[in-house]
Amino acid sequence: MNLEIFFEAMLELFTTIGLKIIYAILITIIGLKMIKWLKKRLPGFPFMQKLDAGLRSFICSTLAILLYALLFISVAMIMGIPTTSFIAALASCMAAIGLAMQGSLSNFAGGLMILMFKPFRTGDYISAPDLNVAGTVTAITVVYTVLRTYDNIEVTVPNGTLANSVVQDLSIPETRRCDLTFRVAHDTPVEKVEAVIGEVLAANKNVLTDPEPSVVLMEITDSAMLYGVRIWCPGSEYWNTRFALNRAIKLAFDANGIIMPHQQVDVHVQEKQG
């Protein structure tokens, strides 16, 4: 009699708990395989190929975390574990983590905005005057953006700061205007200065003829006449053109006897007699 009761109890235990364990194991195995398959296939979907590499990686990682959490909750429900209190505790933990990581979450949100709306892309040369930083974008992640400056320094900029700043993408326009200023002595004929600068501009292959270059007398000060030179050049050759013109115009001034005066203050001392 006792043996019969024991077997009945074991059968009841198996039908209630044992089947739940088997179902939970099966669901776990199937769920893990499906998540693994989706993580492998998702980046190759046509709509994902149109997204930035950083955004693709973020979407895949986030989706995998959500699926793992859903699988865990599903298994817990199958086993009869109360999930209401568990979900409430998890929500409280997430809220506490969110408060502790406000700065990081700001960078995270900024990264999403940059990856989704693409104000600039990897390989672009950008400048953020408010942050006093400029360089070629080498990487965009969901937390920070990496720039490579002209002197080969790697700069990491938080996306939260970058997303809230004015960013100039200097790679988008095919041409850029280059403005130069030169100081010339008062006694130098205007026509001579314009002619000398014009010859230098004509000799530089990066100076575009459309729009036409201009040489203007901008201002006459106490110590010099200020000439402005405005030219258009290919965006990729902006700095090379600027440096080359500065050097060439200075050499042309020297060759033609054009003096570039520096600011000076003359002090006259009068001795009081008697």
DACORJO-V329655 format. One line per field, one symbol per residue. phi: phi as a letter, one per 20 degrees, with the letter a starting at -180 (. if undefined). A space follows every 50 residues. Layout:
phi->???
//
This chain:
phi->.ffffffffffffffeefffffgfffffffffffffffffegfefgffff efgffffffffffffffffffffffffffnfgdfffffffffffffffff cgfffffffffffffeelfbcfofeccdgfelbbrefdbcdfdbddddff emdedddffffffedfddeeefffcceddcccdcffeegfffffffffff ffeefeefecfffccceeaddfdadedddccdbggfdgfffffffgffff fffffdmeedfdfbceddddeeen
//
